[in-house]
Amino acid sequence: MDTVFTLRIYGESAGVDAHFSAVLQLLQEIEAALSRTKEDSDISRINRARSAGELSAHTRAALTVAVDVMTLTDGAYLPTMGAITALWQRAGETNTLPDAAEMSAALYAARQGFTFENGVCTILGEGALLDLGGIGKGYAVDCVLDYLKQAGVSGALLSFGSSVATLGAKGDGTPFKVSLRHPRNSSANVGILTDPVGVLSVSGDYERYVTVNGIKYHHVLDPADGYPSDSGIASVAVLCERGAYSDALSTAFLVMGREKAEQLLAGQTVAAQVIFVTPEGETFTTPDLAFSDK
């Protein structure tokens, strides 16, 4: 999944090595199913055949959430943008912006979306590529949390790139605190969440990017034009009960911007708490979130 996974287990002595081994095997299973670059993964098989069934339980679960969030956000989260991501990767390699005609064709295909019905996933747009990179890390955190709870682990801290989750408390009984970095200063924070319940996922315009003619273009692409999102928000942190949802929604909300995201949240169609961060580090939060900017 092209990121570092960190797991800290608290208050345990016996069986810790077995937990780490089980989690590693679980993550390998998830990557083998959801990776867009592994030739034998479910996602690669779907992209080659354009329609495929007999998918793993991991793929079925991730696709179910992907369809839900794609529909909920009216395509602001669009997991069929893989071909457009590839155009930007090539742009970074050649130091040339994507060709307008290629971008237009790729966008048209991506916007057709995909279906997942009766266990079969079908890509609707010719040339579109399915990419669950915007949901995979959150989904992996969900799976690891489920394992740890079933194994009776009393305290843990999980960090999977842009998705973080806590379980129970630290060994000394103190609550967990998760800091949220400043989008323009990697050594500074904009605030701290105390003992967050659920999975916190962050999407920002500073995390990954390509450089073309000396200008940085970040990796969260707007399905409206295929270019990096420019909604006036530099990062969005979303706290949900399940990481697959928080991961996908953080991407969608960064594209949508604060006003449209708050309208969606006000409709009570999704249970999420959100922190919007401007490029200057100013924060706006949904009510009842234990977040301090001090």
C-alpha positions as CSV (number, residue, x, y, z in Angstrom):
1,M,0.0,0.0,0.0
2,D,3.1,2.2,-0.3
3,T,3.1,3.5,3.2
4,V,4.3,2.6,6.7
5,F,2.1,0.8,9.2
6,T,2.7,1.2,12.9
7,L,1.1,-0.8,15.6
8,R,1.7,-0.3,19.3
9,I,0.2,-2.7,21.8
10,Y,-0.2,-1.7,25.5
11,G,-0.8,-3.7,28.6
12,E,0.1,-7.0,27.1
13,S,3.0,-9.4,27.5
14,A,2.1,-12.9,26.5
15,G,1.2,-13.4,22.8
16,V,2.3,-10.1,21.5
17,D,4.6,-11.6,18.8
18,A,1.6,-13.8,17.7
19,H,-0.5,-10.6,17.4
20,F,2.1,-8.9,15.2
21,S,2.4,-11.9,13.0
22,A,-1.3,-12.2,12.6
23,V,-1.7,-8.5,11.7
24,L,1.1,-8.7,9.2
25,Q,-0.5,-11.7,7.5
26,L,-3.9,-9.8,7.5
27,L,-2.3,-6.8,5.8
28,Q,-0.6,-8.9,3.2
29,E,-4.0,-10.5,2.4
30,I,-5.6,-7.1,2.0
31,E,-2.9,-5.7,-0.2
32,A,-3.0,-8.9,-2.3
33,A,-6.7,-8.2,-2.9
34,L,-6.9,-4.4,-3.3
35,S,-3.6,-3.4,-4.9
36,R,-3.9,-1.8,-8.3
37,T,-0.3,-2.6,-9.1
38,K,-0.1,-6.3,-8.2
39,E,-1.0,-8.3,-11.4
40,D,-2.9,-11.1,-9.6
41,S,-5.0,-8.8,-7.3
42,D,-8.8,-8.6,-7.5
43,I,-8.5,-5.0,-8.6
44,S,-6.1,-5.7,-11.4
45,R,-8.3,-8.6,-12.6
46,I,-11.3,-6.2,-12.6
47,N,-9.3,-3.6,-14.6
48,R,-8.2,-6.1,-17.2
49,A,-11.5,-7.9,-17.7
50,R,-13.7,-4.8,-17.1
51,S,-16.0,-7.1,-15.1
52,A,-15.2,-9.8,-12.6
53,G,-16.8,-11.9,-9.8
54,E,-15.5,-14.5,-7.4
55,L,-13.9,-11.7,-5.4
56,S,-12.3,-12.0,-2.0
57,A,-14.2,-10.9,1.2
58,H,-11.8,-8.0,1.5
59,T,-12.6,-6.7,-2.0
60,R,-16.3,-7.2,-1.6
61,A,-16.3,-5.2,1.7
62,A,-14.2,-2.4,0.3
63,L,-16.3,-2.2,-2.9
64,T,-19.5,-2.0,-0.9
65,V,-18.3,1.1,1.0
66,A,-16.8,2.6,-2.2
67,V,-20.2,2.4,-4.0
68,D,-21.9,3.9,-1.0
69,V,-19.6,6.9,-0.6
70,M,-19.4,7.5,-4.4
71,T,-23.2,7.7,-4.4
72,L,-23.4,9.7,-1.2
73,T,-21.0,12.4,-2.4
74,D,-22.3,12.5,-5.9
75,G,-19.0,11.4,-7.3
76,A,-16.7,13.7,-5.3
77,Y,-15.2,10.4,-4.2
78,L,-14.7,8.6,-7.5
79,P,-12.7,5.3,-7.4
80,T,-12.6,5.0,-11.2
81,M,-10.0,7.8,-11.5
82,G,-7.0,5.4,-11.9
83,A,-6.3,6.3,-15.5
84,I,-6.2,10.0,-14.5
85,T,-3.9,9.3,-11.7
86,A,-1.6,7.5,-14.2
87,L,-1.7,10.7,-16.4
88,W,-0.4,12.7,-13.5
89,Q,2.3,10.1,-12.7
90,R,3.5,10.4,-16.3
91,A,3.3,14.2,-16.0
92,G,5.8,14.1,-13.1
93,E,8.1,11.8,-15.1
94,T,8.1,13.8,-18.3
95,N,7.8,17.3,-16.7
96,T,4.8,18.0,-19.0
97,L,1.2,18.6,-17.9
98,P,-1.4,16.0,-19.0
99,D,-2.6,16.4,-22.6
100,A,-6.0,18.1,-22.7
101,A,-7.6,15.6,-25.1
102,E,-6.3,12.6,-23.0
103,M,-7.6,14.2,-19.8
104,S,-11.0,14.8,-21.3
105,A,-11.4,11.2,-22.5
106,A,-10.2,9.8,-19.2
107,L,-12.6,12.0,-17.3
108,Y,-15.5,11.0,-19.4
109,A,-14.7,7.3,-18.8
110,A,-14.1,7.8,-15.1
111,R,-17.4,9.6,-14.5
112,Q,-19.3,6.6,-15.8
113,G,-18.4,5.0,-12.5
114,F,-18.8,1.3,-11.7
115,T,-21.3,-1.1,-10.4
116,F,-21.1,-3.8,-7.7
117,E,-24.1,-6.1,-7.8
118,N,-24.5,-9.8,-6.9
119,G,-20.8,-10.1,-6.2
120,V,-19.7,-8.8,-9.6
121,C,-17.8,-5.6,-10.1
122,T,-18.2,-3.9,-13.5
123,I,-16.4,-0.8,-14.7
124,L,-18.7,1.2,-16.9
125,G,-16.4,3.7,-18.7
126,E,-14.1,2.4,-21.5
127,G,-10.5,2.9,-20.4
128,A,-11.4,3.8,-16.8
129,L,-9.4,2.1,-14.1
130,L,-10.5,1.2,-10.6
131,D,-8.3,2.4,-7.8
132,L,-9.2,1.8,-4.1
133,G,-6.2,3.7,-2.8
134,G,-8.5,6.3,-1.3
135,I,-10.2,3.7,0.9
136,G,-7.7,0.8,1.3
137,K,-5.8,2.1,4.3
138,G,-8.9,3.0,6.2
139,Y,-10.3,-0.5,5.5
140,A,-7.1,-2.1,6.6
141,V,-7.3,-0.3,9.9
142,D,-10.8,-1.6,10.4
143,C,-9.6,-5.1,9.8
144,V,-6.7,-4.8,12.3
145,L,-9.0,-3.2,14.9
146,D,-11.5,-6.0,14.5
147,Y,-8.7,-8.6,15.0
148,L,-7.3,-6.9,18.1
149,K,-10.7,-6.6,19.7
150,Q,-11.5,-10.3,19.0
151,A,-8.0,-11.2,20.4
152,G,-8.8,-9.4,23.6
153,V,-6.1,-6.7,23.3
154,S,-6.8,-4.0,25.9
155,G,-4.9,-1.1,24.4
156,A,-3.4,-0.2,21.0
157,L,-2.5,2.6,18.7
158,L,-2.6,2.1,15.0
159,S,-1.1,4.4,12.4
160,F,-1.5,3.6,8.7
161,G,-0.2,6.6,6.8
162,S,-3.1,9.0,6.8
163,S,-5.5,6.8,9.0
164,V,-5.1,6.5,12.8
165,A,-7.1,4.6,15.4
166,T,-6.9,3.8,19.1
167,L,-8.2,1.0,21.2
168,G,-8.7,1.2,24.9
169,A,-6.1,3.1,26.8
170,K,-2.3,3.3,27.2
171,G,-0.6,1.0,29.7
172,D,-0.7,3.6,32.4
173,G,-4.4,4.2,31.8
174,T,-4.1,7.6,30.3
175,P,-6.1,8.5,27.2
176,F,-4.7,8.7,23.8
177,K,-4.0,12.0,22.1
178,V,-3.7,12.4,18.4
179,S,-2.2,15.6,16.9
180,L,-3.2,17.1,13.6
181,R,-0.3,18.6,11.6
182,H,-0.2,22.0,10.0
183,P,-0.7,21.7,6.2
184,R,2.2,24.2,5.5
185,N,4.6,23.3,8.4
186,S,5.4,19.7,9.0
187,S,6.9,20.5,12.4
188,A,3.8,22.3,13.7
189,N,0.3,21.1,14.7
190,V,-3.0,22.8,14.4
191,G,-4.5,21.0,17.3
192,I,-5.0,17.8,19.3
193,L,-7.8,15.2,19.5
194,T,-8.2,13.6,22.9
195,D,-9.2,9.9,23.0
196,P,-10.9,9.8,19.6
197,V,-13.4,7.0,19.2
198,G,-13.3,5.4,15.8
199,V,-10.9,5.8,12.9
200,L,-9.4,9.2,12.0
201,S,-8.4,9.7,8.4
202,V,-6.8,12.8,6.9
203,S,-6.5,13.9,3.3
204,G,-4.3,16.9,2.5
205,D,-2.8,18.8,-0.4
206,Y,0.7,18.3,1.1
207,E,0.9,14.5,1.4
208,R,1.8,13.3,-2.1
209,Y,2.5,15.2,-5.3
210,V,4.2,15.4,-8.6
211,T,6.3,18.4,-9.8
212,V,5.9,19.8,-13.3
213,N,8.0,22.8,-14.4
214,G,8.8,23.5,-10.8
215,I,5.1,23.5,-9.6
216,K,3.8,21.0,-7.2
217,Y,0.5,19.2,-8.1
218,H,-1.0,17.2,-5.2
219,H,-2.6,13.8,-5.6
220,V,-6.2,14.4,-4.6
221,L,-7.8,14.9,-7.9
222,D,-11.1,16.7,-8.6
223,P,-13.4,14.6,-10.8
224,A,-14.8,17.9,-12.2
225,D,-11.6,18.7,-14.2
226,G,-9.0,16.0,-13.4
227,Y,-6.7,18.5,-11.7
228,P,-5.7,18.6,-8.0
229,S,-8.6,19.8,-5.8
230,D,-8.7,23.5,-5.1
231,S,-11.6,24.0,-2.6
232,G,-9.9,26.5,-0.3
233,I,-9.3,23.7,2.2
234,A,-5.8,22.4,2.7
235,S,-6.6,19.3,4.7
236,V,-9.7,17.5,6.1
237,A,-9.7,15.1,9.0
238,V,-12.7,12.8,9.3
239,L,-13.6,10.6,12.3
240,C,-16.0,7.8,11.7
241,E,-16.8,4.5,13.4
242,R,-15.3,2.7,10.4
243,G,-12.0,3.6,8.7
244,A,-13.2,2.7,5.2
245,Y,-15.7,5.5,5.5
246,S,-13.5,8.0,7.1
247,D,-10.8,7.4,4.5
248,A,-13.1,7.8,1.5
249,L,-15.0,10.8,3.0
250,S,-11.8,12.7,3.8
251,T,-10.9,12.5,0.1
252,A,-14.5,13.6,-0.9
253,F,-14.6,16.5,1.5
254,L,-11.3,17.9,0.4
255,V,-12.7,17.9,-3.1
256,M,-16.1,19.3,-2.1
257,G,-14.8,22.0,0.3
258,R,-16.2,23.0,3.7
259,E,-19.6,24.4,2.6
260,K,-20.7,21.5,0.5
261,A,-19.4,19.0,3.0
262,E,-21.2,20.6,5.9
263,Q,-24.4,20.5,3.8
264,L,-24.0,16.8,3.4
265,L,-23.3,16.3,7.1
266,A,-26.3,18.4,8.0
267,G,-28.5,16.0,6.1
268,Q,-27.6,13.3,8.6
269,T,-26.9,10.9,5.9
270,V,-23.5,10.1,7.3
271,A,-22.2,9.8,10.9
272,A,-18.9,11.6,10.9
273,Q,-17.1,14.3,12.8
274,V,-14.9,16.6,10.8
275,I,-12.0,19.1,11.1
276,F,-11.5,21.4,8.1
277,V,-8.0,23.1,8.0
278,T,-7.2,26.1,5.8
279,P,-3.8,26.6,4.2
280,E,-3.1,29.1,7.0
281,G,-3.8,26.5,9.7
282,E,-7.2,27.9,10.8
283,T,-9.6,25.1,11.8
284,F,-13.3,24.6,11.7
285,T,-14.9,21.6,13.4
286,T,-18.2,19.9,13.6
287,P,-20.0,20.1,17.0
288,D,-19.1,17.9,20.0
289,L,-15.6,17.0,18.8
290,A,-13.0,16.8,21.6
291,F,-10.5,18.9,19.6
292,S,-8.3,21.6,21.0
293,D,-6.2,24.1,19.0
294,K,-4.1,24.9,22.0
